[in-house]
Amino acid sequence: MRILNFISGDLNNFIWGWFGIAALLGTGVLMTVLTRFFQVTHIGHWMKETVGGLFRKENSAHSRDRSSISQFQALCTALAATVGTGNIAGVAGAIATGGPGAVFWMWLSAFFGMMTNYSENVLGIFFRRKDANGEWAGGAMYYLQDGLGRKKGCRAIGKILAVLFAVFAVIASFGIGNLAQANTISGNLQAAFGIPRWITGAFLTIVAALVIIGGIQRIAAVAEKIVPFMACAYILGSLVILFMNISSIGAVFTSIFKFAFTARGAAGGAVGIAIKMGFKRGIFSNEAGLGSSVMVHSASNVKEPVRQGMWGIFEVFFDTMIVCTMTAIVILTSGIMDLSTGMLNAAFASSDTNTLVAQAFSSSFGSFGGKFVAVSVLFFAFSTVLGWSYYGSRSWSYLFGEKSSVVYKVVFVAIIFVSAVLTDVALPWNISDTFNGLMMVPNLIGVIALSPLVVKITKNYIARVLHGKDEAPMHSYKDSETV
């Protein structure tokens, strides 16, 4: 119990404290500077190649190659894992604890996180390989093993870090990607509709089993249908509230910038709390720097590493700048918070932060608002379960081989039911939260060590595609001596 309490307590506070913030932000700043602010200087290009190209056949059509999925499917599956309860309860918790100013720091973490996610995906495509089933396999473990491991004197450390990352990812998948999500779904549905937890658990277990057993092809097929629907419905509902409270928008943005740099009321604490909560929840939501979404992006049918890297930029942009911002605006325009002091109003001061968004929607839509949020959480959280099942399965296969992945899938599906019926998940949540954070340590070491390679691949792409120069493409480490 001492070990478990240390993992869920002191270690968790350290990983998700200023150490984690400094490591993630520092890496994002480094990659932004090294790529000459690619997310800004080439915003027109990456917007055109991502959201602007959603209707291009090569981006959205199902891949004929059973070893890969389309770029749009890869994005949807990655968003399925990242757009989850963190976008609702996580944002609410950040604002309740850190005040409106936390939103500003959330935006800042996303701005630099775009280039961290970009770098991860570039490396993911460059170092991916075909597995025993003929499917693309990629992720931090491969660019640690075959990228960092190829550097002089780094073969052993590259392999060790790759194994550590995979172990952390497997453990985190059972917690952040399963226990926390299923438990949140069952709790919300019970509160909103009176549905017993065991019924929700049984339903989720059956549906998840049918999807997960089909592997990445079926997960991606489901994700490309769920993600656009759930995102559009939630954004539309948020926009309705925004227009209903349009007169408060000016005060909302004033409070965000004001309390990003000044302390709140007497009980509000210092600016540091806003910074810490903004970065922590922003990172928790978009997962840039954790190395998780790289695994599904690497299964894309794209050949150019930079093209998939640009989808990584869009992923963080959409997750934090769009979805998280809509949640923040809903809360800050609903009257739950006093925008002049940055504190929760007395009637909501003792409320569970997990219910703040539901209360915000209810203030505009009545009882329907709470039910709308409960259904949104159902889709958001369940899609996260599907996305993380792939991350965990891919990491498990790296450690124990492809044939043993069925063992992981059976255990993962079984835990869904157990998670749904539990009423106290604080300890396992904190433990898995710690391992989720631990994933970033080996991953960021790999990204920083291979940052010169990311720059070379980026320059190569810009020279060939944007400037029309005749240079040999850098698609894979197997075809290039530059590692």
Backbone hydrogen bonds, N-H to C=O, Kabsch-Sander energy under -0.5 kcal/mol:
donor,donor_aa,acceptor,acceptor_aa,energy
5,N,1,M,-2.9
6,F,2,R,-2.1
7,I,3,I,-2.5
8,S,4,L,-2.6
9,G,5,N,-1.3
11,L,6,F,-2.7
12,N,6,F,-0.6
12,N,7,I,-0.5
13,N,9,G,-2.7
14,F,10,D,-2.0
15,I,11,L,-2.8
16,W,12,N,-2.6
17,G,14,F,-1.0
19,F,14,F,-0.6
20,G,14,F,-0.8
21,I,17,G,-2.1
22,A,18,W,-2.6
23,A,19,F,-2.5
24,L,20,G,-2.7
25,L,21,I,-2.8
26,G,22,A,-2.4
27,T,23,A,-2.0
28,G,24,L,-2.2
29,V,25,L,-2.7
30,L,26,G,-2.6
31,M,27,T,-2.6
32,T,28,G,-1.9
33,V,29,V,-2.6
34,L,30,L,-2.8
35,T,31,M,-1.7
36,R,33,V,-1.6
37,F,32,T,-3.9
40,V,37,F,-1.9
41,T,37,F,-3.1
42,H,38,F,-2.0
43,I,40,V,-1.4
46,W,42,H,-2.6
47,M,43,I,-2.1
48,K,44,G,-1.9
49,E,45,H,-2.4
50,T,46,W,-1.0
52,G,47,M,-3.1
53,G,50,T,-1.2
54,L,51,V,-1.0
56,R,53,G,-1.8
59,N,56,R,-0.8
60,S,56,R,-2.3
61,A,57,K,-2.3
66,R,64,R,-0.7
68,S,65,D,-2.1
69,I,299,A,-2.2
71,Q,58,E,-0.6
72,F,59,N,-2.9
74,A,70,S,-2.4
75,L,71,Q,-2.2
76,C,72,F,-2.7
77,T,73,Q,-2.5
78,A,74,A,-2.2
79,L,75,L,-3.0
80,A,76,C,-2.2
81,A,77,T,-1.3
82,T,78,A,-1.7
83,V,79,L,-3.5
84,G,82,T,-1.4
87,N,84,G,-1.5
88,I,85,T,-1.0
89,A,85,T,-1.3
90,G,85,T,-1.8
91,V,86,G,-0.9
92,A,88,I,-2.0
93,G,89,A,-2.5
94,A,90,G,-2.0
95,I,91,V,-2.3
96,A,92,A,-2.6
97,T,93,G,-2.1
98,G,94,A,-3.0
99,G,95,I,-1.9
102,A,99,G,-1.8
103,V,100,P,-1.7
104,F,100,P,-0.5
104,F,101,G,-0.5
105,W,101,G,-1.3
106,M,102,A,-1.7
107,W,103,V,-2.2
108,L,104,F,-2.1
109,S,105,W,-2.2
110,A,106,M,-1.7
111,F,107,W,-2.3
112,F,108,L,-1.9
113,G,109,S,-2.1
114,M,110,A,-1.7
115,M,112,F,-0.8
116,T,112,F,-1.0
117,N,113,G,-2.7
118,Y,114,M,-2.1
119,S,115,M,-2.1
120,E,116,T,-2.3
121,N,117,N,-2.2
122,V,118,Y,-2.3
123,L,119,S,-2.3
124,G,120,E,-2.4
125,I,121,N,-2.3
126,F,122,V,-2.1
127,F,123,L,-2.2
128,R,125,I,-0.7
129,R,137,A,-2.4
131,D,135,E,-2.9
134,G,131,D,-1.9
136,W,67,S,-2.3
137,A,129,R,-3.5
140,A,291,G,-0.6
142,Y,139,G,-1.2
143,Y,139,G,-1.6
144,L,140,A,-1.9
145,Q,141,M,-1.7
146,D,142,Y,-3.0
148,L,143,Y,-2.0
149,G,144,L,-1.5
150,R,147,G,-0.9
151,K,148,L,-1.5
154,C,151,K,-2.4
158,G,154,C,-2.7
159,K,155,R,-1.7
160,I,156,A,-2.6
161,L,157,I,-2.5
162,A,158,G,-1.7
163,V,159,K,-2.3
164,L,160,I,-2.5
165,F,161,L,-2.5
166,A,162,A,-2.1
167,V,163,V,-2.5
168,F,164,L,-2.7
169,A,165,F,-2.4
170,V,166,A,-2.2
171,I,167,V,-2.2
172,A,168,F,-2.6
173,S,169,A,-2.1
174,F,170,V,-1.1
174,F,171,I,-0.5
175,G,171,I,-0.9
176,I,172,A,-1.1
177,G,172,A,-1.5
178,N,175,G,-1.0
179,L,174,F,-2.2
180,A,175,G,-2.6
182,A,178,N,-2.9
183,N,179,L,-2.1
184,T,180,A,-1.7
185,I,181,Q,-2.3
186,S,182,A,-2.3
187,G,183,N,-2.2
188,N,184,T,-2.3
189,L,185,I,-2.5
190,Q,186,S,-1.9
191,A,187,G,-1.9
192,A,188,N,-2.5
193,F,189,L,-2.4
194,G,189,L,-0.6
194,G,190,Q,-1.1
195,I,189,L,-1.3
199,I,196,P,-0.5
200,T,196,P,-1.7
201,G,197,R,-2.8
202,A,198,W,-2.3
203,F,199,I,-2.4
204,L,200,T,-2.8
205,T,201,G,-2.3
206,I,202,A,-2.1
207,V,203,F,-2.4
208,A,204,L,-2.7
209,A,205,T,-2.2
210,L,206,I,-1.9
211,V,207,V,-1.6
212,I,208,A,-3.4
213,I,209,A,-1.9
214,G,211,V,-1.3
215,G,212,I,-1.9
218,R,214,G,-0.7
219,I,215,G,-2.4
220,A,216,I,-2.7
221,A,217,Q,-1.8
222,V,218,R,-2.2
223,A,219,I,-2.7
224,E,220,A,-2.3
225,K,222,V,-1.0
226,I,222,V,-2.5
227,V,223,A,-2.5
229,F,225,K,-1.0
230,M,226,I,-3.2
231,A,227,V,-2.6
232,C,228,P,-2.3
233,A,229,F,-2.4
234,Y,230,M,-2.2
235,I,231,A,-2.7
236,L,232,C,-2.6
237,G,233,A,-2.3
238,S,234,Y,-2.2
239,L,235,I,-2.5
240,V,236,L,-2.0
241,I,237,G,-1.6
242,L,238,S,-2.4
243,F,239,L,-2.5
244,M,240,V,-1.9
245,N,241,I,-1.6
246,I,243,F,-1.0
248,S,245,N,-2.3
249,I,246,I,-1.2
252,V,248,S,-2.2
253,F,249,I,-2.3
254,T,250,G,-1.9
255,S,251,A,-2.3
256,I,252,V,-2.0
257,F,253,F,-2.0
258,K,254,T,-2.5
259,F,255,S,-2.6
261,F,257,F,-0.6
261,F,258,K,-1.0
262,T,258,K,-0.8
264,R,269,G,-0.9
265,G,341,T,-1.4
268,G,265,G,-2.8
269,G,265,G,-0.5
273,I,270,A,-1.1
274,A,270,A,-0.8
275,I,271,V,-2.2
276,K,272,G,-2.7
277,M,273,I,-2.8
278,G,274,A,-2.3
279,F,275,I,-2.5
280,K,276,K,-2.7
281,R,277,M,-2.5
282,G,278,G,-1.9
283,I,279,F,-2.6
284,F,280,K,-2.4
285,S,281,R,-1.7
286,N,282,G,-2.6
287,E,283,I,-2.5
290,L,287,E,-2.0
291,G,287,E,-0.5
295,M,292,S,-1.5
296,V,293,S,-0.7
297,H,293,S,-2.2
298,S,294,V,-2.2
299,A,296,V,-1.3
300,S,297,H,-1.6
301,N,69,I,-1.8
308,Q,304,E,-1.3
309,G,305,P,-1.9
310,M,306,V,-2.0
311,W,307,R,-1.1
312,G,308,Q,-1.4
313,I,309,G,-1.5
314,F,310,M,-2.2
315,E,311,W,-2.2
316,V,312,G,-1.8
317,F,313,I,-2.3
318,F,314,F,-3.1
319,D,315,E,-2.5
320,T,316,V,-2.5
321,M,316,V,-0.8
321,M,317,F,-0.9
322,I,317,F,-1.0
322,I,318,F,-0.7
323,V,318,F,-2.4
324,C,319,D,-1.7
325,T,320,T,-1.1
326,M,322,I,-2.2
327,T,323,V,-1.9
328,A,324,C,-2.3
329,I,325,T,-2.5
330,V,326,M,-2.3
331,I,327,T,-2.1
332,L,328,A,-2.7
333,T,329,I,-1.8
334,S,330,V,-0.6
334,S,331,I,-0.8
336,I,331,I,-0.7
338,D,343,M,-3.1
339,L,337,M,-0.9
341,T,338,D,-0.9
342,G,338,D,-2.7
343,M,338,D,-0.8
345,N,336,I,-2.8
348,F,345,N,-2.2
349,A,345,N,-0.9
349,A,346,A,-0.7
351,S,348,F,-1.6
355,T,352,D,-2.2
356,L,353,T,-0.9
359,Q,355,T,-2.5
360,A,356,L,-2.2
361,F,357,V,-2.5
362,S,358,A,-2.4
363,S,359,Q,-1.8
364,S,360,A,-0.6
364,S,361,F,-1.0
365,F,361,F,-3.1
366,G,362,S,-2.2
368,F,365,F,-1.0
369,G,366,G,-1.3
370,G,366,G,-0.7
371,K,367,S,-1.4
372,F,368,F,-2.6
373,V,369,G,-2.1
374,A,370,G,-2.0
375,V,371,K,-2.3
376,S,372,F,-2.3
377,V,373,V,-2.8
378,L,374,A,-1.8
379,F,375,V,-2.1
380,F,376,S,-3.1
381,A,377,V,-3.1
382,F,378,L,-2.1
383,S,379,F,-2.1
384,T,380,F,-1.4
385,V,381,A,-1.9
386,L,382,F,-1.9
387,G,383,S,-2.4
388,W,384,T,-2.7
389,S,385,V,-1.7
390,Y,386,L,-1.2
391,Y,387,G,-1.5
392,G,388,W,-2.8
393,S,389,S,-2.0
394,R,390,Y,-2.8
395,S,391,Y,-2.2
396,W,392,G,-2.6
397,S,393,S,-2.5
398,Y,394,R,-1.6
399,L,395,S,-1.6
400,F,396,W,-3.1
401,G,397,S,-2.1
404,S,401,G,-0.7
405,S,402,E,-1.7
406,V,403,K,-0.6
407,V,404,S,-1.4
408,Y,404,S,-1.0
409,K,405,S,-2.3
410,V,406,V,-2.2
411,V,407,V,-2.2
412,F,408,Y,-2.9
413,V,409,K,-2.4
414,A,410,V,-2.2
415,I,411,V,-2.1
416,I,412,F,-0.9
416,I,413,V,-0.6
417,F,413,V,-0.9
417,F,414,A,-0.5
418,V,414,A,-1.4
419,S,415,I,-3.0
420,A,416,I,-1.9
421,V,417,F,-1.5
422,L,418,V,-1.1
429,W,425,V,-2.4
430,N,426,A,-2.4
431,I,427,L,-2.4
432,S,428,P,-2.4
433,D,429,W,-2.3
434,T,430,N,-1.8
435,F,431,I,-1.8
436,N,432,S,-2.2
437,G,433,D,-1.8
438,L,434,T,-2.2
439,M,435,F,-1.1
440,M,437,G,-1.3
441,V,438,L,-1.0
443,N,439,M,-1.5
444,L,440,M,-3.2
445,I,441,V,-1.7
446,G,442,P,-2.0
447,V,443,N,-2.4
448,I,444,L,-2.7
449,A,445,I,-2.4
450,L,446,G,-2.0
451,S,448,I,-1.2
453,L,450,L,-0.5
454,V,450,L,-1.9
455,V,451,S,-2.2
456,K,452,P,-2.1
457,I,453,L,-2.6
458,T,454,V,-2.3
459,K,455,V,-2.8
460,N,456,K,-2.3
461,Y,457,I,-2.1
462,I,458,T,-2.5
463,A,459,K,-2.6
464,R,460,N,-2.2
465,V,461,Y,-3.1
466,L,461,Y,-0.7
466,L,462,I,-1.1
467,H,462,I,-1.6
469,K,463,A,-2.9
471,E,469,K,-1.3
475,H,473,P,-0.8
477,Y,126,F,-2.4
479,D,476,S,-1.3
480,S,477,Y,-0.6
483,V,481,E,-1.2
